[in-house]
């Protein structure tokens, strides 16, 4: 990984045409329905409470931390005849914890011969006889693992974010096209698109409930997430992977790792993605890593619409995780309520009620499980579904905001799609890789590059 002491705009962008994905599939092929200016009809399987029965489906989990273990349980809870067949991770203790969780919460055991450790564990899981691959490592590794799974013709649950840099995004987009051509089913971890209250509100707005959307806001403001202190027994690589949410090359920073959810909702509801961004951010309280702990970004669309995006991870501050769209005839919080132009409520999602007749803010099925219900349903009923490209687009929007905040410069979508930025080491070894000691916190506006 190159030293990051000069956070100029030129560091992140290049005028050279991007190679790889664009060269293979053509620039026009990267334009999806998510970029059209009008909302499109839903393209999801029926929202079943349980996937239909069918022949056993064996899944392999790559990345067995908290999210991977959770996704494994969600897969098992999605319907009948579902098996977690194999597990892969770089750490034995993560494998052990995942196996214990599966045994305790689902009475499900993964045999010793299907356990794989190391940076090549993903290849062994994919080759272990599985039908479905669950990708849940730190997101830096997602493009490589996704490509390998599709190359082996496996259906995929692709946890968000799908990449941390433009090179990875283009790789995911190219792989998504290959998956589509092969008839593979791909569901991503943008669970709001599988959440019933969001879906019903989307339908109302797509049918004109608030007119044309003219502005949007989205937020992921929360308290500090977590960090790991360095351990004398850990190598540099082990420390960074165990502390992955705090390192740019592993997580993409929290605007990419978490706030992508909210950005994706706005992309979904508006039917388009921003054309440029101007943002700022800073590091106030973060303890480890090389990331910011707050961002504020003004995204601008081709039609002149603005979206304000804000995310923060600092204790003791006001929290807010939500989305909001304003239309010519009304507004909505995207999740459960629509108001007309006077502020009067005109739609409220009908949540189930408890024993006292009071509404519960829980949908019938957890959206985390619903993702896997939808994946299994599509596989068993051969319903086309491929969410990889739409998630990659939302992911790239988040990267665009991050780069603008880091540099203090306006950044455009086209510049991001042509950027050669690729984060992280070129080889993976569980040892010293020369990143921690040279990592620098981005300081916007201090670019030494006079041509930036």
C-alpha positions in Angstrom: 0.0 0.0 0.0 1.4 3.4 -0.9 2.1 6.0 1.7 -0.9 8.2 2.3 0.7 11.5 3.4 -0.5 13.5 0.4 -4.3 13.4 0.1 -4.5 15.4 -3.1 -7.3 14.9 -5.6 -4.8 13.5 -8.1 -4.0 10.7 -5.7 -7.5 9.4 -5.9 -8.3 10.2 -9.6 -6.7 9.7 -13.0 -7.6 10.8 -16.5 -6.5 7.5 -17.9 -9.3 5.3 -19.0 -10.0 2.6 -16.5 -9.2 -0.9 -17.7 -10.6 -4.2 -16.6 -14.3 -4.1 -16.1 -15.1 -1.2 -18.5 -12.8 -2.7 -21.1 -14.4 -6.0 -20.9 -18.1 -5.2 -20.8 -18.2 -1.7 -22.2 -19.1 1.6 -20.4 -22.8 1.4 -21.5 -23.2 -1.9 -19.8 -22.5 -0.3 -16.5 -25.7 1.8 -16.7 -28.4 0.0 -14.7 -32.0 0.6 -13.9 -30.9 2.3 -10.7 -29.6 5.2 -12.9 -32.8 5.9 -14.8 -34.7 9.1 -13.8 -38.0 7.4 -13.0 -38.6 4.7 -10.4 -39.0 1.3 -11.9 -41.3 -1.6 -10.9 -40.1 -3.8 -8.1 -38.2 -6.8 -9.3 -38.3 -9.1 -6.2 -39.8 -12.5 -5.5 -43.0 -12.7 -3.5 -42.4 -11.6 0.1 -42.9 -15.1 1.6 -42.6 -15.8 5.3 -40.6 -18.9 4.5 -38.8 -20.0 1.3 -40.5 -22.9 -0.5 -39.3 -26.5 0.1 -37.0 -28.1 -2.4 -33.8 -30.1 -2.8 -31.2 -29.4 -0.1 -29.2 -26.3 -0.6 -25.7 -26.3 0.9 -24.1 -23.0 1.8 -20.5 -22.1 2.5 -19.7 -19.1 4.7 -16.5 -17.1 3.9 -15.8 -14.8 6.8 -17.1 -16.1 10.2 -17.2 -13.0 12.4 -20.3 -11.5 13.8 -21.9 -10.7 10.4 -20.9 -14.1 8.8 -22.3 -16.0 11.8 -25.4 -14.0 11.7 -25.9 -14.5 8.0 -25.4 -18.3 8.4 -28.2 -18.4 11.0 -30.4 -16.2 8.7 -29.8 -18.7 5.9 -30.8 -21.6 8.1 -33.9 -19.8 9.2 -35.0 -19.0 5.7 -36.7 -22.3 5.0 -36.5 -26.1 4.9 -33.7 -28.3 3.7 -31.0 -25.6 4.1 -27.5 -26.6 5.3 -24.4 -24.7 6.3 -21.9 -27.1 4.7 -18.5 -25.3 5.1 -16.8 -22.4 6.9 -13.7 -20.4 6.0 -11.8 -17.7 7.8 -8.3 -16.5 8.4 -8.7 -17.0 12.2 -9.4 -20.3 14.0 -11.1 -18.6 16.9 -13.7 -17.0 14.5 -14.4 -20.4 13.1 -14.8 -21.9 16.6 -17.2 -19.1 17.7 -19.3 -19.5 14.6 -19.6 -23.3 15.0 -20.6 -22.8 18.7 -23.2 -20.2 17.7 -24.7 -22.5 15.0 -24.8 -25.4 17.4 -26.3 -23.4 20.3 -28.9 -21.4 18.3 -29.8 -23.8 15.4 -28.5 -27.2 16.6 -26.5 -27.3 13.5 -23.0 -28.7 13.2 -20.4 -28.3 10.5 -18.0 -31.2 10.2 -14.3 -30.8 10.7 -13.4 -31.8 7.2 -15.4 -28.7 5.9 -13.4 -26.2 8.0 -10.8 -24.1 6.2 -8.3 -21.6 7.6 -6.2 -19.0 5.8 -6.2 -16.4 3.0 -7.0 -19.2 0.5 -9.9 -20.5 2.6 -12.4 -18.9 0.2 -11.2 -21.1 -2.6 -11.6 -24.2 -0.5 -15.1 -23.3 0.6 -16.2 -22.6 -2.9 -14.8 -26.0 -4.0 -16.3 -27.9 -1.1 -19.5 -28.9 -2.9 -21.7 -25.9 -2.0 -24.6 -24.5 -3.9 -24.5 -21.0 -2.3 -21.7 -18.9 -1.0 -22.2 -16.4 1.8 -19.5 -13.6 1.5 -19.0 -11.8 4.8 -15.3 -11.0 5.2 -14.1 -7.4 5.6 -15.2 -5.8 2.4 -11.8 -5.3 0.9 -11.8 -9.0 -0.1 -15.3 -9.0 -1.5 -14.5 -8.4 -5.2 -12.0 -11.2 -5.4 -14.2 -13.7 -3.5 -17.3 -12.7 -5.6 -15.5 -13.3 -8.8 -14.2 -16.7 -7.7 -17.7 -17.8 -6.6 -19.3 -16.7 -9.9 -16.5 -18.3 -11.9 -17.4 -21.6 -10.0 -21.1 -21.0 -10.9 -22.3 -20.6 -7.3 -25.3 -18.5 -6.2 -24.1 -15.8 -3.8 -25.2 -13.8 -0.8 -23.0 -10.7 -1.1 -22.8 -8.7 2.1 -22.5 -5.0 1.7 -20.4 -3.0 1.0 -19.2 -4.9 -2.0 -15.8 -3.0 -2.4 -13.7 -0.3 -0.9 -12.3 1.4 -4.0 -13.2 2.1 -7.6 -11.1 -0.8 -8.9 -13.1 -3.2 -6.7 -16.4 -1.6 -7.8 -15.6 -2.2 -11.5 -14.6 -5.8 -10.7 -17.9 -6.4 -9.0 -19.8 -4.8 -11.8 -18.1 -7.0 -14.4 -18.7 -10.1 -12.2 -22.3 -9.2 -11.9 -22.7 -9.3 -15.7 -21.1 -12.7 -15.7 -23.4 -14.0 -13.0 -26.4 -12.7 -14.9 -25.3 -14.4 -18.1 -24.9 -17.7 -16.1 -28.3 -17.4 -14.5 -26.9 -17.2 -11.0 -29.0 -15.7 -8.2 -27.3 -12.8 -6.3 -28.7 -11.1 -3.3 -26.8 -8.4 -1.4 -26.9 -7.2 2.2 -28.8 -4.0 1.5 -31.6 -5.3 3.6 -33.9 -2.3 3.4 -34.8 -3.4 -0.1 -36.1 -6.6 1.6 -37.9 -4.9 4.5 -41.7 -4.9 4.1 -42.4 -1.4 5.4 -39.8 0.2 3.1 -41.1 -1.8 0.2 -44.7 -0.7 0.7 -43.7 2.9 1.1 -41.6 2.6 -2.1 -44.6 1.3 -4.0 -46.8 4.3 -2.9 -44.1 6.8 -3.9 -43.4 5.0 -7.2 -47.1 5.4 -7.9 -46.9 9.2 -7.4 -47.9 9.6 -3.7 -45.5 12.6 -3.3 -45.1 13.6 -6.9 -41.6 14.0 -8.3 -38.8 13.8 -5.7 -36.9 17.1 -5.5 -34.6 16.6 -2.6 -33.4 14.0 -0.1 -31.6 13.5 3.2 -30.0 10.4 4.6 -28.2 9.8 7.9 -26.3 7.2 9.8 -25.3 9.0 13.0 -24.5 6.6 15.9 -22.2 6.2 18.9 -18.7 4.8 18.5 -18.8 1.3 17.0 -15.8 -0.7 18.3 -12.1 -1.1 18.0 -9.3 -3.6 19.0 -6.1 -2.5 20.6 -2.9 -4.0 19.3 -1.8 -7.2 20.9 1.9 -8.1 21.3 1.1 -11.6 20.0 -0.5 -10.3 16.8 1.3 -9.5 13.6 0.5 -6.2 11.8 -1.9 -7.9 9.4 -3.7 -9.8 12.2 -4.2 -6.6 14.1 -5.6 -4.7 11.2 -8.0 -7.5 10.2 -9.2 -7.9 13.8 -9.6 -4.1 13.9 -11.0 -3.9 10.4 -13.8 -1.4 10.8 -11.2 1.3 11.5 -8.9 0.9 8.4 -9.7 2.4 5.0 -8.3 -0.5 3.0 -10.4 -3.0 4.8 -13.7 -1.3 5.4 -13.7 1.7 3.1 -14.4 4.0 6.1 -17.8 4.1 7.7 -19.4 6.2 5.0 -18.9 3.1 2.8 -19.3 0.4 5.4 -22.5 1.5 7.0 -23.9 4.7 5.5 -24.1 2.9 2.1 -27.5 1.5 3.4 -29.0 5.0 3.6 -27.5 6.1 0.3 -28.9 3.0 -1.3 -32.4 3.8 -0.1 -32.2 7.2 -1.8 -30.9 5.7 -5.0 -33.7 3.2 -4.9 -36.5 5.7 -4.2 -35.3 8.3 -6.7 -34.4 5.8 -9.4 -31.1 7.6 -10.0 -27.6 8.2 -8.6 -25.7 11.4 -7.9 -23.4 12.9 -10.6 -21.0 14.7 -8.2 -20.2 15.3 -4.6 -18.7 18.0 -2.4 -18.1 16.8 1.2 -16.1 17.3 4.4 -15.3 15.3 7.4 -12.8 14.9 10.3 -11.4 12.7 12.9 -12.4 13.8 16.4 -12.5 10.7 18.7 -11.4 7.6 16.8 -8.7 5.6 18.6 -7.2 3.2 16.0 -6.9 3.0 12.3 -6.7 5.8 9.7 -10.4 6.8 9.1 -12.6 9.7 9.8 -15.4 9.5 12.4 -17.8 12.0 10.7 -18.8 13.0 7.2 -21.2 15.5 5.6 -21.6 15.4 1.9 -23.7 17.4 -0.6 -24.6 15.0 -3.5 -25.9 16.6 -6.7 -27.8 14.8 -9.4 -27.9 15.4 -13.2 -31.4 17.0 -12.8 -30.1 19.5 -10.2 -31.6 17.7 -7.2 -29.5 17.7 -4.0 -29.1 15.0 -1.3 -27.5 15.8 2.0 -25.7 12.8 3.4 -24.5 12.7 7.0 -22.8 10.0 9.0 -21.0 10.0 12.4 -19.6 7.6 14.9 -19.0 9.6 18.1 -20.3 8.9 21.6 -22.4 11.5 23.4 -24.0 13.0 20.3 -27.5 12.9 18.9 -28.1 9.7 16.9 -30.2 9.4 13.8 -30.3 6.5 11.3 -32.9 7.4 8.7 -33.8 8.6 5.2 -36.1 11.4 4.0 -37.4 12.4 0.6 -39.3 15.6 -0.4 -41.5 15.6 -3.4 -43.6 18.1 -5.3 -46.8 16.9 -3.6 -45.5 15.6 -0.2 -42.7 13.9 1.7 -41.8 10.6 3.3 -39.4 9.1 5.8 -39.1 6.1 3.3 -39.7 3.5 6.0 -43.3 3.8 7.1 -45.0 7.2 6.7 -46.0 9.6 3.9 -47.2 13.2 4.3 -48.9 15.5 1.9 -47.7 19.0 1.2 -49.5 20.4 4.2 -47.9 17.9 6.6 -50.9 15.7 7.0 -50.3 12.0 7.2 -51.7 10.2 4.1 -50.1 6.8 4.5 -48.9 4.7 7.5 -47.5 1.2 7.1 -49.8 -1.2 9.0 -47.4 -2.9 11.4 -48.6 -6.0 13.2 -50.1 -5.4 16.6 -49.3 -6.9 20.0 -51.6 -8.6 22.5 -52.9 -5.1 23.6 -53.6 -4.0 20.0 -50.6 -1.7 20.0 -48.5 -1.5 16.8 -45.1 -3.2 16.9 -42.2 -1.6 15.0 -41.1 -5.1 13.8 -42.1 -6.4 10.4 -43.4 -9.9 10.1 -40.1 -11.3 9.1 -36.7 -9.9 9.9 -35.2 -8.2 6.8 -32.0 -10.1 7.5 -33.8 -13.4 7.2 -36.0 -12.0 4.3 -32.9 -11.6 2.2 -32.1 -15.3 2.4 -35.8 -16.2 2.0 -35.7 -14.3 -1.3 -32.4 -15.8 -2.4 -33.6 -19.4 -1.7 -37.0 -18.6 -3.3 -35.3 -17.3 -6.5 -33.0 -20.4 -6.6 -35.8 -22.9 -6.1 -38.3 -21.2 -8.4 -35.7 -20.0 -11.0 -36.7 -16.4 -10.6 -34.0 -14.0 -12.0 -32.4 -11.8 -9.3 -29.1 -10.0 -9.3 -28.6 -7.1 -6.9 -24.8 -6.8 -7.3 -24.7 -4.0 -9.8 -27.3 -1.8 -8.0 -25.4 -2.2 -4.8 -22.1 -1.5 -6.5 -23.5 1.8 -7.8 -24.6 2.8 -4.3 -21.3 1.7 -3.0 -19.5 3.9 -5.5 -21.6 6.9 -4.5 -20.4 6.4 -0.9 -16.8 6.2 -2.2 -17.3 9.4 -4.2 -18.4 11.1 -1.0 -15.4 9.7 1.0 -12.9 10.9 -1.6 -14.5 14.4 -1.7 -14.3 14.7 2.1 -10.7 13.4 2.2 -9.5 15.8 -0.4 -11.9 18.8 0.1 -12.6 18.8 -3.7 -15.6 18.3 -5.9 -15.6 14.7 -7.2 -17.7 13.5 -10.1 -19.2 10.0 -10.9 -17.3 9.8 -14.1 -14.0 10.6 -12.4 -14.7 7.8 -9.9 -15.5 5.3 -12.6 -12.2 6.2 -14.3 -10.1 6.3 -11.1 -7.3 3.8 -10.7 -7.5 4.0 -6.9 -6.9 0.5 -5.3 -6.4 0.3 -1.6 -4.5 -2.3 0.4 -1.5 -4.6 0.0 -0.9 -6.5 -3.2 -0.2 -9.7 -1.3 -1.7 -11.1 1.8 0.5 -12.6 4.5 -0.2 -13.0 8.2 2.8 -10.8 9.1 4.1 -7.3 8.7 3.0 -5.6 5.6 4.2 -2.0 6.1 0.9 -0.2 6.5 0.3 0.8 10.1 3.5 2.8 10.6 3.0 4.9 7.5 -0.8 5.3 7.6 -1.8 8.9 7.7 -5.2 10.6 8.4 -6.5 12.5 5.4 -6.3 16.3 5.8 -8.5 18.0 3.2 -7.3 21.1 1.4 -3.6 20.4 2.1 -2.8 18.9 -1.3 0.8 19.5 -2.4 -0.2 18.7 -6.0 -0.7 22.1 -7.6 -2.4 20.5 -10.6 -5.1 19.0 -8.4 
